[in-house]
């Protein structure tokens, strides 16, 4: 396959533009069906090169370019145009509110960006919002003329050149720019292909945001590198009607799609048996589940619910990765059912994975995120002493391999701390991920984030477990819309309520129900439970809970509390 010999992804696109010029590289359906826009490999190659000519003519080689696009084909042209020109792309989220505007301004300043690439329709609004006179705007349109490109000299980017800067979503800290070079990118795409077991000319379907590493590498660039076909719709279309995602997978016989755990929950909740009867999901081979903790009950519910539509029980493929490793570190395959481990909750709180079949002890189910990619290495390390731990012991996940990025843009000290870690015996350098987990039966098993870990009376509690328990306790609370954290070593739980529940007559009863649920499952005292309005929980641009910000807002009494829900715990 071409990707195995390529030093950059442009070599892959150039190859497929020659051998299958009219084959679709990208197909965009804004509403998930009906109207569609298609970009062939030849069109992608030609339009990207012409944009690159303009970037080079403006002396933007090696400069940073912010990519601000709605979901669509223009983003693909801009991205590959930057690759061809040697301009460092920074895929970014379109601003929806003042918080997003401030974040975007921070990224522009941190990256010292020289240019913003966007659409003609968005240019004026972005100029007004950003109010920056020190940055150039260049527009990209699907109706743009492909003539009159300036005559320039191309310098082929090297494997060691930066391909893009991926700003982290900032769930536990301020966003940081991860520097991904072309070698990192090609290495990770090969790792995805080999670990999942995908193939040349694969058809991928999805909706994940194009600025998110899962959508950017796992879908967009993965497809182009292997001569595949990526069929996609906007994230908003999925959120408004999850059925459209599965209809897209059916209509185009897509073989792979990845999404966070919540997306599979949403499909189970929103899609009716009558709608399932009209689906054929037998072509779906890999349903990647990552970007947030994978839940065993989600896997079972999704596979059981859509079995009638021909979904195979082995299709769910839990995986693990992050921007700092380009994307993927480990993945399951579609040859076996996902590995789920029933473990003793008490042992887990003491930092040990211990499987149990005893029925009268508290247990938790952890999901294996597959085997570590070839040519990569994972260690489990005690974060303070840097001692390497044995299989089954819970510690910080450290990673080494060709997918590990070069570091953080303009942050040499943070790069040294996170990307140049050594064990107490001198092994290294490794990337410190900040995630907690263990290796068990050749599977990488995650249990949480080091910065989010809740320690009460010497016991380790994982916030995502507490949050999941809240969501299952009552239909009045929203699924995947909770935050657990401590203030002065006291446990605080913040939970969104479903829309229309503000007039519920007895919130004290609901609070006590949730309190009993948490106490019974985790044997811990809850200091406070706060109910907040729907869609007000602080989240990152990629949908992760911002627990540290939630804690800050709680202390400042700035959460959007449902006032009638203020009641003391019994």
Order of alpha helices (4+ residues) and beta strands (2+ residues): alpha-beta-beta-alpha-beta-alpha-beta-alpha-beta-alpha-beta-beta-beta-alpha-beta-alpha-beta-alpha-alpha-beta-alpha-alpha-beta-alpha-beta-beta-beta-alpha-beta-beta-beta-beta-beta-alpha-beta-beta-beta-beta-beta-alpha-beta-beta-alpha-beta-alpha
